[in-house]
Amino acid sequence: MAGPSQRQVTDEVWDDDRVKSFLEMESYSGNVDFHLLMRAYRGMRPADFERFLPFFIDANHDLDATDDQGRTLWSIIEGHRQGADFIALRKKH
């Protein structure tokens, strides 16, 4: 059971600034586009991720960026329990 400091908030409303904050990157040595997508996937609910994707695209980031093993986010998450929801959002763009 999660303690007070580990409690996950699932009903919080995110404004555009919060969604866009996932485009900000501290120094990172791998593929930044892949890392931004993975971070957004791990940190957002599908509805927030759907709002994130146009910001990501408008900033000229690559939706099909790969990790150091040549995998896209989409290929990694296709077996995840909720991955299909995110993949469906990718197909819209």
PLY file of the C-alpha trace (Angstrom):
ply
format ascii 1.0
element vertex 93
property float x
property float y
property float z
element edge 92
property int vertex1
property int vertex2
end_header
0.00 0.00 0.00
1.36 3.40 -0.94
2.09 5.86 1.82
1.09 9.53 1.74
4.24 10.54 -0.15
3.75 7.76 -2.70
0.07 8.27 -3.38
-0.71 8.59 -7.07
-3.13 11.32 -8.10
-5.41 10.12 -10.87
-8.19 12.71 -10.94
-6.05 15.83 -11.18
-6.86 18.18 -14.07
-3.84 19.12 -16.18
-3.71 22.46 -17.97
-1.86 22.98 -21.26
1.24 24.30 -19.50
1.54 21.11 -17.50
1.09 18.96 -20.60
3.64 21.08 -22.51
6.14 20.77 -19.65
6.79 17.22 -20.88
8.49 18.79 -23.91
11.16 20.27 -21.67
14.26 18.16 -21.46
17.17 18.27 -19.15
20.42 17.01 -20.61
20.07 13.52 -21.98
22.51 11.55 -24.11
20.02 9.33 -25.99
17.35 10.14 -28.55
15.56 13.08 -26.98
12.37 12.59 -28.99
12.06 8.98 -27.87
12.77 9.96 -24.27
10.13 12.73 -24.34
7.52 10.31 -25.69
8.39 7.64 -23.13
8.27 10.17 -20.30
4.88 11.43 -21.46
3.55 7.87 -21.83
4.68 6.96 -18.33
3.43 10.19 -16.76
0.14 10.86 -18.51
-3.29 9.39 -18.78
-4.48 8.76 -22.36
-6.56 11.97 -22.44
-3.54 14.07 -21.45
-1.28 12.18 -23.86
-3.78 12.94 -26.64
-3.41 16.65 -25.88
0.39 16.27 -25.70
0.83 14.77 -29.18
-0.05 17.93 -31.19
2.35 19.98 -29.04
5.03 17.34 -29.65
4.43 17.38 -33.42
4.24 21.20 -33.59
7.66 21.34 -31.92
9.02 19.21 -34.81
9.62 16.10 -32.74
9.54 12.63 -34.31
6.65 10.34 -33.29
8.61 7.35 -34.57
11.85 8.10 -32.74
13.73 5.03 -31.55
15.68 4.05 -28.46
19.25 2.78 -28.61
17.94 -0.66 -29.55
15.96 0.65 -32.54
12.55 0.30 -30.89
9.80 2.91 -31.10
7.62 3.70 -28.12
4.75 2.08 -29.99
6.56 -1.24 -30.45
7.50 -1.30 -26.78
4.03 -0.59 -25.43
2.04 -2.83 -27.77
2.12 -5.55 -25.12
1.30 -3.26 -22.20
-2.12 -3.52 -20.60
-3.09 0.04 -21.56
-0.71 0.38 -24.50
-3.49 -0.04 -27.06
-5.13 3.19 -25.87
-1.92 5.12 -26.55
-1.24 3.38 -29.86
-4.73 4.32 -31.03
-3.90 7.96 -30.28
-0.70 7.65 -32.32
-2.67 6.37 -35.29
-4.69 9.60 -35.28
-1.51 11.56 -36.00
0 1
1 2
2 3
3 4
4 5
5 6
6 7
7 8
8 9
9 10
10 11
11 12
12 13
13 14
14 15
15 16
16 17
17 18
18 19
19 20
20 21
21 22
22 23
23 24
24 25
25 26
26 27
27 28
28 29
29 30
30 31
31 32
32 33
33 34
34 35
35 36
36 37
37 38
38 39
39 40
40 41
41 42
42 43
43 44
44 45
45 46
46 47
47 48
48 49
49 50
50 51
51 52
52 53
53 54
54 55
55 56
56 57
57 58
58 59
59 60
60 61
61 62
62 63
63 64
64 65
65 66
66 67
67 68
68 69
69 70
70 71
71 72
72 73
73 74
74 75
75 76
76 77
77 78
78 79
79 80
80 81
81 82
82 83
83 84
84 85
85 86
86 87
87 88
88 89
89 90
90 91
91 92
